[in-house]
Amino acid sequence: MNFDRKAFSKILIKIKNNYGSINKMAEAAGVTSAYISKLIRLMYKKAPSPEILKKIADSSKGSISYYELLIVCGYIDKDFVSDDSTEFIRNNLNSESNVLFNIPIISKISLGNSIIENEYLEGYLPLDPNIYNMKIPDDYFYLKITDESVNLKVHNGDYVLIHKQNFAENNDLIVGIINDSVVIRLYKKIDSETIMLEAVSTYQIDPILINSDNFVNLKIVGKAIGQFGKF
């Protein structure tokens, strides 16, 4: 995350001036005045949690939004958020939920032991778990789509929310690894001997057929359950 401490300090000073003192501002936000003071003096390298940012935004008397604080603190990279995604994100961030999950956003799936490697990590998106009935935040990640194989569901360059799992049911949109290649396709069980991974695209893309002898070559990484826009 890219935490712009100087910009955040200026925001806090502006909010403090609206209240007249750090103590009154801290009381309204439900945090300690010492914590606010240290943030203003650039004494923390780590950004406040999304929960604290939400409190600061709600008590800012309209001078800053939660969404803007998340950008300043590095939780959202505004360079990758498309115009079509903004409304969804803002609506989600305006949720009354007291708990938010920080979902990692990755540009590529690692073929190593871990799905998410730092070199592919673009940031985090705080998400209300009630939207998708989430239980454990580590079970989810956002993946950037980099081809046209599912453009009827998710456009190239958009991000899809993935639930980590190693199994699939018929017609699930899955992310899988086949012979060191990452694919996102519609999972279809033709019969007990054949699985088909079908593109959902405006382009003519041949389905991937896997017979029972080669089932072991398919590693299911997860199931797509949502995205920034409609799904």
C-alpha positions in Angstrom: 0.0 0.0 0.0 1.1 3.6 -0.7 0.3 5.6 2.4 0.6 9.3 1.6 1.3 10.4 5.2 1.7 14.1 4.4 -1.6 14.4 2.5 -3.3 12.5 5.3 -1.8 14.8 7.9 -3.1 17.9 6.1 -6.6 16.3 6.0 -6.5 15.7 9.7 -5.4 19.3 10.4 -8.3 20.6 8.3 -10.8 18.4 10.3 -9.2 19.4 13.6 -9.6 23.1 12.6 -13.3 22.5 12.1 -13.6 21.3 15.7 -11.2 23.8 17.2 -9.0 21.2 18.9 -7.6 17.7 18.6 -9.5 16.6 21.7 -12.9 17.5 20.3 -12.1 15.9 16.9 -10.8 12.7 18.6 -13.9 12.5 20.7 -16.2 12.8 17.7 -14.2 10.2 15.8 -14.0 7.8 18.7 -10.2 7.6 18.7 -7.6 8.9 21.1 -6.2 12.4 20.7 -2.7 11.0 21.1 -3.2 8.8 18.0 -4.5 11.7 16.0 -1.6 13.9 17.1 1.0 11.3 16.1 -0.7 10.9 12.7 -0.5 14.6 12.1 3.2 14.6 13.1 3.9 11.8 10.6 5.0 9.4 13.3 3.2 6.4 11.9 4.4 4.7 8.7 1.4 2.4 8.7 -2.0 3.8 7.6 -5.0 3.6 10.0 -7.3 0.6 9.5 -10.3 1.1 7.2 -12.5 1.0 10.3 -10.7 4.0 11.8 -10.8 5.8 8.5 -14.6 5.3 8.4 -14.9 6.9 11.8 -12.7 9.9 10.7 -14.7 10.4 7.5 -18.1 10.2 9.3 -16.9 12.8 11.8 -15.2 15.1 9.3 -18.3 17.3 8.9 -18.3 16.6 5.2 -14.8 17.8 4.5 -13.6 14.3 3.3 -15.2 11.1 2.2 -14.4 7.6 3.3 -13.6 6.7 -0.4 -11.0 9.6 -0.6 -9.4 8.6 2.7 -9.0 5.0 1.4 -7.2 6.4 -1.7 -4.9 8.6 0.4 -4.0 5.7 2.7 -3.3 3.3 -0.2 -6.2 0.9 0.2 -7.5 1.8 -3.2 -5.4 2.6 -6.2 -7.5 5.1 -8.2 -5.5 4.3 -11.4 -7.1 0.9 -11.7 -10.7 1.8 -10.6 -12.7 2.4 -13.8 -15.5 4.9 -14.0 -18.0 2.0 -14.2 -16.7 0.6 -10.9 -16.9 3.8 -8.9 -20.6 3.6 -8.1 -20.4 0.0 -6.9 -17.4 0.8 -4.7 -18.9 3.9 -3.2 -22.2 2.1 -2.4 -20.3 -0.7 -0.8 -18.2 1.7 1.3 -21.3 3.5 2.5 -22.6 0.3 4.1 -23.5 0.5 7.7 -21.6 -2.7 8.5 -19.2 -2.3 11.4 -16.8 -4.9 9.9 -15.0 -4.6 6.6 -12.8 -7.3 5.0 -9.6 -6.1 3.2 -9.6 -8.1 0.0 -6.3 -8.3 -1.9 -6.3 -7.2 -5.6 -3.9 -9.1 -7.8 -2.9 -8.6 -11.5 -1.9 -12.3 -11.9 -2.1 -15.6 -10.1 1.2 -17.1 -9.0 2.0 -20.6 -10.2 4.1 -21.2 -7.1 3.0 -22.4 -3.7 1.0 -19.3 -3.0 -1.8 -17.9 -5.2 -0.9 -14.3 -4.2 2.7 -13.0 -4.5 3.8 -9.5 -3.6 4.9 -8.7 -7.1 1.4 -9.2 -8.4 -0.4 -7.4 -5.5 -1.9 -4.1 -6.5 -3.6 -3.2 -3.2 -6.7 -3.9 -1.1 -10.3 -3.1 -1.4 -12.3 -2.9 1.9 -15.5 -4.9 1.3 -18.6 -5.4 3.4 -18.7 -9.2 4.0 -22.5 -9.2 4.2 -22.7 -8.5 0.4 -21.4 -12.0 -0.4 -22.0 -13.7 3.0 -18.3 -13.8 3.6 -16.9 -15.6 6.7 -13.1 -15.5 6.4 -11.4 -12.7 4.5 -8.4 -14.8 3.5 -10.7 -17.0 1.4 -11.2 -14.2 -1.2 -9.2 -12.1 -3.7 -9.8 -9.8 -6.7 -8.2 -10.9 -10.0 -7.6 -8.7 -13.0 -9.0 -10.2 -16.2 -6.3 -10.0 -19.0 -8.1 -11.6 -22.0 -11.4 -11.8 -23.8 -12.4 -15.3 -22.8 -15.2 -14.2 -20.5 -16.0 -10.8 -21.8 -19.8 -11.5 -21.7 -19.3 -11.7 -17.9 -16.2 -9.6 -17.1 -14.5 -7.2 -19.5 -10.8 -7.4 -20.2 -9.1 -5.1 -17.6 -11.8 -5.4 -15.0 -11.5 -7.2 -11.7 -13.5 -10.3 -10.6 -14.0 -11.4 -7.0 -12.8 -15.0 -6.5 -13.7 -17.4 -3.6 -10.8 -19.7 -3.1 -11.8 -23.4 -3.5 -10.4 -26.5 -5.2 -13.7 -27.8 -6.5 -16.5 -26.7 -8.9 -20.1 -27.4 -9.7 -21.7 -27.4 -13.1 -21.8 -23.9 -14.7 -19.5 -22.3 -12.1 -17.2 -19.6 -13.5 -13.8 -20.9 -12.3 -10.2 -19.9 -12.3 -8.0 -22.8 -12.9 -4.4 -23.8 -13.8 -3.8 -26.2 -16.7 -0.2 -27.1 -17.6 1.1 -23.8 -16.0 -1.5 -21.7 -17.8 -4.1 -19.7 -15.9 -7.6 -19.8 -17.4 -11.0 -18.4 -16.3 -13.8 -20.4 -17.9 -17.3 -21.8 -17.4 -17.0 -25.3 -15.8 -19.2 -27.9 -17.4 -19.3 -31.6 -16.6 -20.2 -33.4 -19.8 -20.2 -36.9 -18.3 -18.2 -38.9 -15.8 -15.3 -39.0 -18.3 -15.2 -35.5 -19.6 -15.0 -31.9 -18.3 -15.4 -28.9 -20.6 -14.1 -25.5 -19.8 -16.1 -23.1 -22.0 -15.4 -19.5 -22.9 -18.1 -17.0 -22.3 -17.2 -14.5 -25.0 -18.2 -12.6 -28.1 -15.1 -14.1 -29.7 -14.9 -17.7 -31.1 -12.7 -19.4 -28.5 -12.4 -23.2 -28.6 -13.5 -24.9 -25.4 -11.0 -26.9 -23.4 -11.9 -30.6 -23.1 -10.4 -32.6 -20.3 -10.9 -36.4 -20.1 -10.7 -38.5 -17.0 -7.1 -39.5 -17.7 -6.1 -35.8 -17.5 -8.3 -34.6 -14.6 -5.2 -34.3 -12.5 -3.8 -31.7 -14.9 -6.5 -29.2 -13.9 -6.0 -27.3 -10.6 -9.1 -25.3 -9.6 -8.0 -22.2 -7.8 -11.4 -20.6 -7.1 -14.9 -19.7 -8.2 -15.9 -16.2 -9.4 -18.7 -14.7 -7.3 -18.7 -11.0 -8.2 -16.9 -8.0 -9.6 -16.8 -4.2 -9.4 -19.8 -3.9 -11.8 -22.7 -6.2 -12.5 -22.1 -10.0 -12.5 
